[in-house]
């Protein structure tokens, strides 16, 4: 519970506070934090805060002095995001992209146990005591903080700090030892990627600066070599796989081509290069011949029909007749003979013998022409017959070839399937052969996907420990621990230190604080004897302040004469307060004071005031309460030092509460209020017995005594609740046995804090 909350936590035990007090003190706002009280807590607990901070800082300094300096060296790599293609060959293992996942993967590879293991083997770190705890001999003070150095094996095994030794072979022991070294080296490694960058930082922390630089540079080299080896292995695996695959494909191509050839031979499918099969070629040629033959037949039939329709004259006009060399010569001869006949006939007349010879010659020529034309006409007819026979023969051959072609096409469907399979196998084989050649050539072109742009240099200053920073952090943390401890102690504080606390938490008026007298001041005296000798001391002034505050509790009301003094528990200084206040008031000489000891069970006032010189001729207080003595004045004893009138109690009395409720007790308090100016009744503690509740109905005011810093708050609340439930008249509360030096040290700032500071103002 923080001080602020502690101040505002005004739990009211029992009935609420009296109306006058509630009107004068309306209470605090529980939602407000009292900053002054907060600083007051810090001031009160400054010794705890500063002591805790000093102790923890000193402890931190001792630890820092025992820590071994460590040095950090870093190598800087950059990822090659731009590919360099010497030849246009697709790589088996592609380069790295620049996204965050790829960079994180590379960081994981760098910190992998595989690469760390290679580093351990290359630098023989198993033989290095820094990374191999088995070779290390601890000699620092910090080893005493390790429970494994002073606890037995049974305790270590019970606490889980050590496992039972299991038998293992030498190989297993070496493997476990190497695994521990790898773990230690890995813990010294730091692989990171600066933001908005393609760089990788490999940093190592070591006790030796040279070793730190060597570790960083060596791991960077191993990482680059691992990239090359990964590419070499990938290329080699690809080459081996392609080689095996090519062998299989070659066999498949050979089988496929053989199947195509066998099918061709089986079905007599013979193809010319670029011209199709023989049957297709024959069919095309035969079809063309048939077309030509039909054309020729049509022409021949046309000529023949022309000859048959027009006779010899039409036949003579045929192209074949006109183009015949014999007919042309005969025609020329005929023309010559006609010309000659015309000349002779004109010269000699138609009956001339030469004319007759010429005409006979002309008839012979014409006869030969007719004979020749007849032959040609017969030839035209023969050509029609031949053409018709040829067309018929070609048609028959074409039908036969069509039938064969149909069967061939059915066979070629399966042939094309075989050819496609063979072709796909050939294409795949060619692709694999090309890729195999490219992959084989890549073995000499491999390049790492990263490069070193800054090698680690030997550091000159240690990176750990940063003494200034660690001391600053230790100071801040120790102050925080001190503050936390201070507030914890404040929260665990279960007592009251100031009247303000009583007012805020209990809603009861704080009348004052009575200082505690040290043994040096008392010098063997009781506090009541001390106040008689030094009435103007701080102790005496505190008593007067309490009485004055009690006398003027209510404005305009008469001073209370009958005062009941009670407390929560025994040992709170109630009786001492009663005797000291009574003696102080009585010694002034202007106030008649009667002190009544109402604690019939454990009376102490007689021994405190009179010691062994108590009067023996006075009646006992119990005798008056039981009726054996009629006048209460017979029970009064007078203090010779102060003139105080005292009604003490001696011995144990049976049924004390019954006696305190008697009419005699009421009559005593009523008559004493008339005879004396002040009547002080010392009652027993409330939580022990309820006598004070009975007496509270016979008095004018009840004063509640609380021991400073000691009495538990719950006890005070419960006791005050009992008074309020009994409707006792509340006069206020007073804190007793106040340690003035300690109170002033707490810095509350009230009047009690100045008793010690201005002690020369009071009588010493």
ABEGO torsion letter per residue (X at the ends): XBAAAAAABBBBBEBBBBAAAAAABAEBBAABBBAAAAAAAAAAAAAAAAAAAAAAAAAAAAAAAABBBBBBBBBBBBBBABBBBABBBBBABBBBBABAAAAAAAAAAAABAAAAAAAAAAAGAAABAAABAAABBBABAAAAABAAAABBAAAAAAAGABBBBBBBBAAAAAAAAAAAAAAAAAAABBBBBBBGBABBBBBBBBABAAAAAAAAAAAAAAAAAAAAAAAAAAAAAAAAAAAAAAAAAAAAAAAAAAAAAAAAAAAGBBBBBGAEBAAAAAAAAAAAAAAAAAAAAAAAAAAAAAAAAAEAAAAAABAAAAABAAAAAAAAAAAAAAAAAAAAAAAAEAABAAAAAAAAAAAAAAAAAAAAAAAAAAAAAAAAAAAAAAAAAAAAAAAAAAAAAAAAAAAAAAAAAAAAAAAAAAAAAAAAAAAAAAAAAAAAABBBABBBABBBBBBABBAOBBAAAAAAAAAAAAAAAAAAAAAAAAAABABBABAAAAAAAAGBBBAEBBBBBBAAAAGGBBAAAAAAABAABAAAAAAAAAAAAAAAABBGBBBBABBBBBBABBGAGAAAAAAAAAAAAAAAGABBBBBBBABAABBAAAAAAAEAABBAABBBAAAAAAGABABAAAABBBBAAAGBBBBBBBEBBBGAAAAAABAAAAAAAAAAAAABABBBBBBBBAAABAAAAAAAAABABBBBBBBBGABBAAAAAAAAAAAAAAGBBBAEBBBBGBBAAAAAAAGAGBAAAAAAAAAAABBX
